[in-house]
Amino acid sequence: MTPAERIAELRAQIRHHEERYYVLNDPEISDAEFDALLEELEALEREHPDLVTPDSPTQRVGGRPVEGFETVEHPVPMLSLDNAYSEDEVRAFDERVRRGLGAPGAALAYVTELKIDGLSISLVYENGVLVRGVTRGDGQRGEDVTSNVRTVRAIPLQLREAVAGRIEVRGEVYLPRQAFERANREREARGEPIFANPRNAAAGAIRNLDPRQVARRGLSSFVYQLLGEPALVPDRHSATLDRLRALGLPVEPHWRLCHGVDEVLAYCAEWREARRSLPFDTDGVVIKLDELALRRRLGATSKFPRWAIAFKFPAEQATTLLHRIEVNVGRTGAVTPYAVLEPIRVSGSTISLATLHNEQEIARRDIREGDTVLVEKGGDVIPKVVKPILAKRPPDSQPWRMPTVCPACGSALHKPEGEVVWRCINSACPARLRRGLEHFASRRAMDIEGLGEALIEQVVSTGLVRDFADLYHLDVESLAALERMGKKSAQNLVGQIDRSRSNEPWRLLYGLGIRHVGERAAQLLMAAFGSIEAVGRATVDELQAVNEIGPVVARSVREYFDEPRNQDLLRRLREAGVRTEAPRPPGGAEALGQLTGKTFVLTGTLSSMSRDEATAAIEALGGKVTGSVSKKTSWLVVGADAGSKLEKARALGVPTLDEAAFLELVGRR
Ligand code: IVH
């Protein structure tokens, strides 16, 4: 067999086993056997790089993070679904459909499917090869997330049949429950906020800029719609689902063809409980008219098709005792009340805390300490208190009162006019600082491993850290003196903090915790302005001129930088060597890489930038920085008080650059 033949054979085998495993959940070989096939293919492709094609099973995870996602238009808008919350509403839907079709007495054929709690995705296949994956976006335009979609092993890169031309397949990308729980366990261990539900976790993953991280999240997919030339699309939805399946695409297998609304309702009733045994979350049943010709006659409103509806399962409820109402101080100072409950099992998990939203909500529903309350767990991980059971209220019960001072720092709480949330406005409040540090150090922000909740508690309460900049002055001795900290972990932490100095500056901008500035906004702002200082100087109009940045974000950024304390914090961070500027070569893109192959050594102190900044500037242009001078060094950059490296460079004849010449070279003058 030639290598090309063996490669083709291996690919076919791997595709087959991927489908058995990820689509059908019914593997025929062990994981080890599968890995062996994949390794053999990888080895052959390494030997014969010319035989690598993008649809090879080895090519799911592309090489590098992407800069951002392109917006693309959906040829056919992606509509959403109207909801039904009761049997009566489902019957009313059926009646509307029958009337709309002029067939009031008919028992219509509907397909019922489980409603997957994920996010909608559009997949385009050309001649049977996956060429594009796009999010729903606003329904008209979505984001091109092809590189991430390719990492989802349930989505074939190549269909079982090379369907000529172009077809679009729509469905859902979701996170299986196990992968969701694993992601949250990992986040908890790192002291990061947990995902409220699998949908949020899936949505976050699919918009991650690094496909390697997406691949690790363990996303999966189900599809339920086929668009294309009329000849390619069956005239019944039930036949479409069979067709999609035959093409090797993942179709949720529990769908059913029902005749008349009673069969539809029976399906909904069956799955209300049975859904708990599924490996993924479903929040309802989607009911769709089977015949496409009938669908066309009904058409759609601007938002929903008239031929389908989503029946939502009721959230699970239980009653328990509300012991106390306590408040929590978030990093923006928002003070949120929550209920401390007698632990109780709801929807398969034990709950002992539930959110109470705000003071107004508590008053409106008259929830009191000592009440027996009805609690509910819906699609969100955080349970809610629905209402008190008044018949069980103790005779001496009193309405609850919002505290007037911050439980963490004792300063008076404020509530701006027209708002419902009370805030602690003391920016030095230890509770706010703790939450803020958790966010600052989190993986998506400054990514300081080892700086978790427990340690933050200690550095704040001992006064070692009073703001983010203090982190950069922590030393091994004072850290090692803390509880449960050895010298080794203290050293690791200091190393982690040091490493974070040279992070991409959008991480810092995000880590500062400016209200409404998420990861994406931080990236967009840095791409537009080049430095955090420039973001801080921009007017609301200038900020808003950035694509995707709206008035709320723009105003919040402006407010943040108008606060002298925040300006001061930024200055101290910069002085501590934290990078606030994105490398931007002067000559534009063509200047990138102009230092490729050049090796630099730095000595002495530069007056206009830190070592990390100088390193970043060199690396941004493709150069390398090493620690010691050798014959291979291209240049020695010489600052004030240069040491022995200068003598060595002179001895070896290595050329030197003073600060001015260096700045010129890297385009910073
Ligand atoms: S059909 C034009 N089927 O639910 C109708 N949607 O709440 C297209 N969803 O945007 C949707 N499972 O993202 C359909 N089996 C299923 C579904 C499903 C989940 C999502 C879909 C839709 C949302 C509406």
Residues whose N, C-alpha, C, O or C-beta is under 5 A from the ligand:
A	BS01	IVH	L79 S80 L81 E113 L114 K115 I116 L119 S120 E172 Y224 V286 P305 A310
